[in-house]
Amino acid sequence: MGDGEVIYRHGESPLISGDLITDKSSGKSRYFILRDSVLYKKRSKVHPEIWSRSILGSNVNSNLDLKRIQLQLRDGRAVDLYPPTRESFEAWTAKLRKGSQRSFDRFYNTGRSIGRGSYGQVWLGIDKRDSYQVAVKRLEKRSKKGERNAAIERELAFLNREIRCSKIVRILDVFESVKELVVVTEYMRGGCLLSDVLKEEKRLSEEKAAMVMRDLLQALDCLQENGVIHRDVKPENLLAERREWPTVMKLTDFGLAHVMERPEEHVHEQLGSALFAAPEIAMGRTYGPEVDIWSAGIVLYNMLSGEFPFTSRSKETLLKKIQSTSGQVVFEETNWSHVSPPCMDLLRRMLNPDPVHRITAKEALESLWLKTMSAEPSASVGAVIK
């Protein structure tokens, strides 16, 4: 379920890699990667980084006769590169020149803080070109030797899939520097509406819950089709287009996401909020995209009841509770008599402790409950992405 090609407001980040000769006399070569304004040097493709350098503001001098590209970095150092072919010479020259001029601050101003993701602060940003408002997430690189930390690797893996879905917050630009990764997304003016409403009203009507669940399941269906496990589905990661109902909800924050390299791949990391953890995660087993359906089921449970099936002040105790019950959720009739049978049927199928028999996002979207609830609302009118 996609919605067309991904188009960035200020063009794609320059990306190129390959073996380049660094010493013409000896013919010694090294493996280089250019990602945006950062040049990485490695002994070979499989070896760790030797160094990373910012090429922002650098002079890129190319000499086709010498087959040499010389970078004059802002810190005074020079880097000589000798691409093996004319085609690669021209490609590296073009990418390096683009990277030397591309930075977040060139295109955007930063405003007030509007939230925090799993691994970084989120700010309001304003495009200098047309005053278009965006959200800006900054992920600081904290690991040693210039290596990107796990959160950034996960973000980049997700971004490289270039998923475009109307129920996933749109990526508008990506900038990488030596110190941080900056992800620019659409600004969701409704913010954490669902989380805020649940704190105030405790629970939602089935009509509102259906609106939220339909949008969330469409996002998860899109992720499953593209081999992505979100692993942090919760109300705080559902952002609203506006503060009034009806509204459109979109899934955000992929700092914990796992991108599968093959359809049958399973992982075992215990990540995400314990309140929304599927039984297979709590029991330390390998798992797949089914864990996101369980988490969505907990969201639905919480929306309808204002409670959680498993609670504890301690994460360890909470996971043990899920383990001890094998994830079996008990529904007391007195607490759920207000919920319609079709809704209860979907909830039980989403919270099936056996991931093999747990309903998929696509199947859930075809459930009687969502089919009989009111149609999804039209998206609120907003600025057009240019």
Backbone torsions as a table, in degrees:
resi	resn	phi	psi	omega
1	MET	NA	95.4	179.0
2	GLY	-120.4	168.9	-178.3
3	ASP	-128.5	40.0	175.8
4	GLY	100.5	-179.0	-176.3
5	GLU	-70.7	143.4	176.1
6	VAL	-76.3	125.3	-179.9
7	ILE	-123.2	123.7	-179.8
8	TYR	-90.8	144.6	-177.7
9	ARG	-62.8	-35.8	-177.2
10	HIS	-122.4	32.8	174.8
11	GLY	82.7	160.2	179.5
12	GLU	-71.0	151.0	174.6
13	SER	-67.4	137.1	176.8
14	PRO	-64.6	132.5	-179.3
15	LEU	-142.2	123.6	179.2
16	ILE	-157.6	149.1	179.5
17	SER	-150.8	160.0	177.6
18	GLY	156.7	172.7	178.4
19	ASP	-81.0	128.6	178.3
20	LEU	-128.6	140.1	176.1
21	ILE	-73.2	133.9	-180.0
22	THR	-109.1	-17.8	179.0
23	ASP	-133.6	107.7	-174.2
24	LYS	-63.4	-37.3	-176.0
25	SER	-69.2	-40.2	-177.8
26	SER	-94.2	-18.0	-177.7
27	GLY	76.9	11.3	-179.0
28	LYS	-66.0	136.1	-179.5
29	SER	-125.1	158.8	176.0
30	ARG	-138.3	161.8	179.5
31	TYR	-93.7	126.2	-178.4
32	PHE	-118.5	145.9	174.2
33	ILE	-129.2	127.3	171.6
34	LEU	-108.3	118.7	174.6
35	ARG	-125.6	109.1	-177.5
36	ASP	60.6	-116.4	-177.6
37	SER	-104.6	19.0	-178.3
38	VAL	-119.7	128.8	177.3
39	LEU	-106.2	124.9	-179.7
40	TYR	-109.6	138.0	178.1
41	LYS	-117.1	132.2	179.2
42	LYS	-133.6	155.3	177.3
43	ARG	-64.2	-41.4	174.6
44	SER	-152.4	177.1	-176.9
45	LYS	-59.7	-34.2	-174.8
46	VAL	-92.0	-7.3	-178.4
47	HIS	-87.5	159.4	176.4
48	PRO	-69.1	166.4	-179.2
49	GLU	-66.2	139.8	172.7
50	ILE	-85.4	-45.3	174.9
51	TRP	-158.8	165.2	171.5
52	SER	-131.3	141.0	-177.3
53	ARG	-132.4	140.4	171.6
54	SER	-79.9	130.0	177.4
55	ILE	-104.6	7.5	-179.3
56	LEU	-61.6	127.7	-179.8
57	GLY	78.2	6.3	-179.2
58	SER	-79.2	155.6	171.1
59	ASN	-90.0	127.9	179.7
60	VAL	-108.5	105.5	-178.5
61	ASN	-106.2	122.6	-179.4
62	SER	-116.7	139.6	178.8
63	ASN	-131.3	102.0	-175.6
64	LEU	-65.1	-35.0	179.7
65	ASP	-62.3	-41.4	178.4
66	LEU	-86.2	-7.0	-175.8
67	LYS	55.2	37.0	-175.0
68	ARG	-121.5	137.6	169.4
69	ILE	-113.4	123.4	-179.8
70	GLN	-114.1	124.9	176.5
71	LEU	-99.2	121.7	172.9
72	GLN	-100.1	100.3	-176.3
73	LEU	-74.5	159.9	-177.7
74	ARG	-66.2	-23.6	179.3
75	ASP	-84.8	5.2	176.3
76	GLY	97.8	-14.9	-179.8
77	ARG	-77.5	155.6	178.1
78	ALA	-121.7	143.2	178.2
79	VAL	-127.3	122.0	178.7
80	ASP	-101.4	130.9	-179.8
81	LEU	-129.3	138.5	-179.1
82	TYR	-124.9	91.7	177.4
83	PRO	-63.0	146.1	-173.6
84	PRO	-73.7	-25.0	-177.8
85	THR	-130.3	163.1	177.7
86	ARG	-63.1	-39.6	179.9
87	GLU	-61.3	-45.5	179.8
88	SER	-70.3	-31.5	176.6
89	PHE	-60.4	-47.1	-179.6
90	GLU	-67.9	-38.1	-179.7
91	ALA	-66.4	-46.3	179.7
92	TRP	-64.7	-39.3	178.9
93	THR	-60.7	-47.4	-178.8
94	ALA	-63.9	-44.1	-178.7
95	LYS	-67.2	-41.7	180.0
96	LEU	-65.2	-39.5	178.5
97	ARG	-66.5	-38.2	177.3
98	LYS	-66.8	-44.2	-179.8
99	GLY	-64.7	-30.4	-178.7
100	SER	-71.5	-14.2	-176.7
101	GLN	-115.8	2.3	-170.3
102	ARG	-108.6	114.9	176.8
103	SER	-146.4	155.6	179.0
104	PHE	-58.5	-45.1	-175.6
105	ASP	-65.2	-20.0	178.2
106	ARG	-71.4	-30.0	-173.5
107	PHE	-108.7	-23.4	-172.5
108	TYR	-132.8	151.4	166.1
109	ASN	-103.8	150.5	179.9
110	THR	-106.9	132.1	179.5
111	GLY	-106.1	-138.8	-174.1
112	ARG	-78.1	161.5	175.0
113	SER	-73.3	134.9	-179.4
114	ILE	-122.2	3.4	178.0
115	GLY	159.8	-171.4	180.0
116	ARG	-145.4	134.1	176.5
117	GLY	-90.9	-169.3	-177.4
118	SER	-64.5	-28.2	-177.7
119	TYR	-136.5	12.3	-178.4
120	GLY	-165.0	156.1	178.1
121	GLN	-74.0	148.3	178.5
122	VAL	-117.6	132.6	-176.0
123	TRP	-124.1	157.4	170.6
124	LEU	-80.6	132.1	178.8
125	GLY	-121.4	155.9	180.0
126	ILE	-131.1	123.0	179.1
127	ASP	-69.1	126.5	-178.7
128	LYS	-66.1	-23.0	-176.2
129	ARG	-73.2	-42.1	-173.2
130	ASP	-141.9	12.0	178.5
131	SER	64.6	20.8	178.0
132	TYR	-69.0	132.7	-178.7
133	GLN	-86.8	137.0	-178.7
134	VAL	-136.9	170.2	171.7
135	ALA	-106.4	141.2	-175.0
136	VAL	-125.6	118.0	176.3
137	LYS	-106.8	126.7	-178.7
138	ARG	-111.7	121.5	179.0
139	LEU	-109.7	112.6	-177.5
140	GLU	-79.3	138.9	175.8
141	LYS	-85.9	112.1	-174.2
142	ARG	-109.7	-12.3	-177.0
143	SER	-75.7	162.8	-175.3
144	LYS	-78.1	162.1	174.7
145	LYS	59.9	24.4	175.5
146	GLY	74.1	6.9	179.4
147	GLU	-75.2	139.4	178.7
148	ARG	-71.1	141.1	179.2
149	ASN	-75.5	173.0	-173.0
150	ALA	-61.2	-38.2	-179.3
151	ALA	-62.4	-42.2	179.8
152	ILE	-67.8	-39.3	177.3
153	GLU	-60.5	-40.3	179.6
154	ARG	-67.5	-42.5	177.9
155	GLU	-60.3	-45.6	-178.3
156	LEU	-65.4	-38.8	178.7
157	ALA	-62.3	-41.0	177.9
158	PHE	-67.4	-44.9	-178.8
159	LEU	-61.1	-35.9	-178.6
160	ASN	-66.8	-19.7	176.1
161	ARG	-74.0	-18.7	178.2
162	GLU	49.2	52.5	179.8
163	ILE	-80.2	131.9	177.1
164	ARG	-122.1	113.2	-177.9
165	CYS	-142.7	137.3	-175.7
166	SER	-66.5	-15.2	-179.1
167	LYS	-110.1	16.6	172.3
168	ILE	-121.5	132.9	-178.4
169	VAL	-55.5	127.2	-173.3
170	ARG	-73.4	137.9	173.5
171	ILE	-87.1	124.7	-176.9
172	LEU	-105.4	-28.2	178.3
173	ASP	-161.9	155.4	175.6
174	VAL	-137.8	132.3	178.3
175	PHE	-130.2	134.6	176.3
176	GLU	-123.0	131.7	174.2
177	SER	-122.8	179.6	179.0
178	VAL	-63.0	-32.6	-174.2
179	LYS	-94.8	-24.8	-173.6
180	GLU	-157.1	163.4	170.1
181	LEU	-110.0	129.3	-179.4
182	VAL	-115.9	119.6	-180.0
183	VAL	-111.0	121.1	-179.6
184	VAL	-101.8	124.5	-179.2
185	THR	-125.8	172.5	174.6
186	GLU	-64.1	147.3	-179.8
187	TYR	-90.0	116.4	-179.9
188	MET	-93.2	101.7	-172.2
189	ARG	-65.7	-22.4	179.0
190	GLY	-78.7	-14.1	177.7
191	GLY	57.2	-145.8	-177.9
192	CYS	-84.6	58.2	-176.9
193	LEU	-56.7	-47.0	-177.6
194	LEU	-60.7	-48.4	179.5
195	SER	-59.9	-42.3	-179.5
196	ASP	-65.7	-42.6	-179.0
197	VAL	-65.4	-40.5	-179.6
198	LEU	-65.6	-31.2	176.9
199	LYS	-69.7	-33.7	-176.6
200	GLU	-88.8	-47.1	-173.0
201	GLU	-99.3	-9.9	179.8
202	LYS	72.5	-45.4	178.9
203	ARG	-146.8	164.0	-177.2
204	LEU	-113.2	161.0	171.3
205	SER	-69.5	160.7	178.2
206	GLU	-61.6	-33.6	-179.1
207	GLU	-62.2	-47.0	179.7
208	LYS	-69.8	-39.4	179.0
209	ALA	-61.5	-37.5	179.1
210	ALA	-66.4	-38.6	176.8
211	MET	-59.1	-47.0	-179.1
212	VAL	-64.7	-47.2	-174.9
213	MET	-66.0	-37.4	178.9
214	ARG	-61.7	-45.8	179.8
215	ASP	-65.1	-43.3	-178.9
216	LEU	-64.3	-44.1	-179.3
217	LEU	-67.0	-34.0	175.7
218	GLN	-64.8	-38.8	176.9
219	ALA	-64.7	-44.6	-179.2
220	LEU	-67.5	-35.6	176.0
221	ASP	-61.5	-42.0	178.3
222	CYS	-63.9	-43.9	179.4
223	LEU	-62.9	-44.2	-178.8
224	GLN	-63.3	-38.2	178.5
225	GLU	-65.8	-25.0	-178.8
226	ASN	-104.7	11.5	174.3
227	GLY	70.4	39.1	-179.4
228	VAL	-122.6	132.3	172.6
229	ILE	-105.9	120.9	-176.2
230	HIS	-70.6	-48.9	175.6
231	ARG	70.1	8.3	177.5
232	ASP	-147.3	41.8	179.1
233	VAL	-73.8	120.9	179.8
234	LYS	-164.8	163.9	-176.8
235	PRO	-55.8	-35.4	-178.7
236	GLU	-65.0	-20.7	-179.7
237	ASN	-100.8	16.6	171.4
238	LEU	-113.8	114.7	-177.3
239	LEU	-105.5	143.9	-176.3
240	ALA	-102.0	145.8	177.4
241	GLU	-68.4	-30.6	178.9
242	ARG	-149.8	169.2	-174.5
243	ARG	-86.9	-3.7	-178.6
244	GLU	-110.0	152.2	173.3
245	TRP	-91.2	145.3	-5.2
246	PRO	-74.5	154.5	178.6
247	THR	-142.9	176.6	176.9
248	VAL	-112.9	131.1	178.0
249	MET	-101.2	141.9	177.9
250	LYS	-132.6	141.4	-179.2
251	LEU	-81.0	139.4	-178.5
252	THR	-138.8	179.9	175.3
253	ASP	64.4	96.0	-179.1
254	PHE	-110.7	27.5	179.1
255	GLY	-68.6	-18.1	177.7
256	LEU	-111.6	3.9	-174.9
257	ALA	-68.1	150.4	175.2
258	HIS	-119.2	126.9	178.1
259	VAL	-98.2	117.6	-176.6
260	MET	-79.4	137.3	178.9
261	GLU	-86.1	-21.0	176.9
262	ARG	-145.7	151.0	-174.0
263	PRO	-57.7	-35.8	-175.9
264	GLU	-87.4	4.2	-176.8
265	GLU	-65.8	139.7	174.9
266	HIS	-127.9	148.8	-178.4
267	VAL	-122.3	172.6	-175.8
268	HIS	-138.7	4.2	-179.6
269	GLU	-66.3	138.2	176.2
270	GLN	-91.5	91.3	-179.2
271	LEU	-123.2	160.6	177.8
272	GLY	95.1	179.5	-178.9
273	SER	-76.8	132.9	-178.9
274	ALA	-63.5	-29.9	179.4
275	LEU	-59.7	-28.8	-175.4
276	PHE	-110.5	11.8	-175.9
277	ALA	-75.0	130.8	177.4
278	ALA	-70.4	155.7	-179.8
279	PRO	-54.9	-38.8	-178.7
280	GLU	-65.3	-29.8	175.6
281	ILE	-73.4	-46.2	-179.1
282	ALA	-60.1	-33.5	-177.6
283	MET	-91.3	6.3	175.6
284	GLY	72.2	22.4	179.2
285	ARG	-90.5	166.3	173.6
286	THR	-71.4	155.9	-175.9
287	TYR	-151.1	169.8	179.7
288	GLY	-134.8	-156.9	-176.3
289	PRO	-61.3	-15.3	-179.3
290	GLU	-60.4	-24.0	-178.8
291	VAL	-65.1	-29.8	178.8
292	ASP	-69.1	-33.2	178.0
293	ILE	-68.2	-41.3	176.0
294	TRP	-58.3	-48.5	-179.4
295	SER	-59.6	-41.0	177.0
296	ALA	-63.4	-35.6	176.7
297	GLY	-64.6	-37.5	176.5
298	ILE	-66.7	-37.8	175.7
299	VAL	-60.1	-45.4	179.4
300	LEU	-64.2	-43.8	177.1
301	TYR	-56.2	-46.0	-178.6
302	ASN	-67.2	-39.1	-180.0
303	MET	-64.7	-37.8	-174.8
304	LEU	-84.1	-27.9	-174.4
305	SER	-115.7	-19.4	-175.2
306	GLY	75.9	9.6	-177.8
307	GLU	-131.4	178.9	175.3
308	PHE	-123.8	146.8	-179.4
309	PRO	-68.1	-28.6	178.6
310	PHE	-131.3	128.3	-179.2
311	THR	-138.9	153.1	173.9
312	SER	-174.6	153.5	177.0
313	ARG	-75.0	-21.2	-177.9
314	SER	-106.2	133.7	178.0
315	LYS	-62.4	-43.1	-179.2
316	GLU	-62.2	-43.6	179.6
317	THR	-65.7	-38.8	179.4
318	LEU	-62.7	-45.3	179.0
319	LEU	-64.2	-35.5	177.6
320	LYS	-66.9	-35.7	176.8
321	LYS	-61.9	-43.6	179.2
322	ILE	-65.1	-40.3	178.6
323	GLN	-62.7	-45.5	-174.9
324	SER	-65.5	-27.9	179.4
325	THR	-99.2	0.4	-175.4
326	SER	55.6	27.0	176.9
327	GLY	77.9	12.3	179.6
328	GLN	-74.5	117.0	-179.7
329	VAL	-92.5	126.7	179.5
330	VAL	-99.2	130.2	178.6
331	PHE	-109.5	106.9	176.7
332	GLU	-73.2	126.2	-174.6
333	GLU	-58.3	-36.1	-178.8
334	THR	-66.0	-27.3	-178.9
335	ASN	-89.6	-13.4	-174.0
336	TRP	-124.2	12.4	-178.1
337	SER	-66.0	-21.9	-179.0
338	HIS	-81.6	-7.3	-176.2
339	VAL	-97.4	135.8	-176.8
340	SER	-67.4	150.4	178.7
341	PRO	-55.5	-43.8	178.7
342	PRO	-60.4	-36.2	178.9
343	CYS	-68.7	-42.9	179.0
344	MET	-62.6	-37.4	179.5
345	ASP	-61.8	-45.7	179.0
346	LEU	-65.0	-42.9	-178.6
347	LEU	-60.3	-44.5	179.6
348	ARG	-63.8	-37.2	-178.9
349	ARG	-72.5	-31.4	175.9
350	MET	-73.3	-31.2	-178.4
351	LEU	-101.1	29.0	173.0
352	ASN	-68.4	121.8	-177.3
353	PRO	-65.7	-17.4	178.4
354	ASP	-93.1	109.2	-176.9
355	PRO	-60.9	-25.6	179.8
356	VAL	-64.9	-35.4	-177.1
357	HIS	-103.6	4.6	178.3
358	ARG	-71.6	141.3	-178.4
359	ILE	-64.6	147.6	176.3
360	THR	-88.8	167.0	178.3
361	ALA	-61.7	-41.7	-178.7
362	LYS	-64.3	-41.8	178.7
363	GLU	-66.7	-39.2	-179.5
364	ALA	-63.0	-37.1	179.3
365	LEU	-65.3	-22.2	178.7
366	GLU	-95.7	7.6	-178.0
367	SER	-66.7	154.4	-179.5
368	LEU	-59.3	-39.1	-177.4
369	TRP	-61.2	-51.0	-178.8
370	LEU	-70.8	-26.5	177.9
371	LYS	-72.1	-32.5	-176.8
372	THR	-92.8	-15.5	176.1
373	MET	-72.1	164.2	-179.3
374	SER	-59.2	149.8	-178.9
375	ALA	-62.0	154.1	-179.0
376	GLU	-61.7	144.4	-179.0
377	PRO	-72.2	155.9	175.3
378	SER	-70.6	146.2	178.0
379	ALA	-62.4	142.9	178.5
380	SER	-66.9	150.3	-178.9
381	VAL	-73.1	129.5	179.8
382	GLY	-145.6	-174.1	179.6
383	ALA	-65.6	147.5	-178.8
384	VAL	-90.2	133.4	177.6
385	ILE	-69.9	128.8	-178.1
386	LYS	-108.7	NA	NA
